[in-house]
Amino acid sequence: MQKIRIKIKGYDAKVVDKAASQVLDTALRTGAKTSGPVPLPNRIRKWAVLKSPHVDGKSKEHYEMRIHGRLVEIIEPNAKTIDSLTHLQLAAGVNVEIK
């Protein structure tokens, strides 16, 4: 039994959800069984930057970047499924990793 795992990552949760639904629709149209999308834990990257080079060190600006992820598993894919997934056009700002 073959299984394809697709990890979808991006900075905007709505765009990531839309990309996951596009992958699911494509897989279901070709007759494959699917599982997901499973929301992965958000990765939060934080930075603290000094406001000015000549100001007290306690004066900082804080920034954060959230990376949202979804996991979609395609169970029992066929050749048509794989071909349609490779030609799928997803939105900009979405990273897709296929295993």
C-alpha positions, -999 to +999 in steps of 0.1 A: +000+000+000+015+033-011+010+065+007+018+101-003+023+127+025+020+163+015+030+191+039+017+225+031+033+255+049+027+292+046+025+325+065-012+331+060-036+305+074-064+312+049-041+306+019-028+274+035-063+261+040-073+270+005-042+251-009-050+221+012-086+220-001-073+222-037-051+192-031-079+173-015-103+181-043-078+170-069-071+137-051-108+129-047-116+137-083-090+111-095-104+084-072-078+083-045-086+079-008-075+108+014-069+116+051-067+152+064-060+180+063-044+177+098-033+211+113+003+210+123+016+231+153+023+267+143+060+276+143+065+310+158+098+329+152+103+360+174+129+388+172+137+417+194+154+447+177+167+479+192+146+509+182+177+531+177+214+525+178+220+552+205+190+545+228+188+525+260+190+488+255+156+483+272+139+501+243+132+474+218+106+465+191+093+429+190+084+411+158+071+376+152+065+354+122+040+325+123+043+296+100+011+276+096+011+240+084-013+213+072-007+176+065-026+158+038-022+120+032-033+104+000-038+067+004-038+044-026-028+070-053-029+060-089-009+074-119-037+099-127-036+113-091+002+118-092+000+135-126-027+159-116-009+168-083+023+177-102+004+200-125-016+217-097-013+255-096-013+267-060-012+303-046+020+322-041+034+321-006+026+284-001+054+258+002+045+222-007+066+193+004+058+158-010+071+126+005 
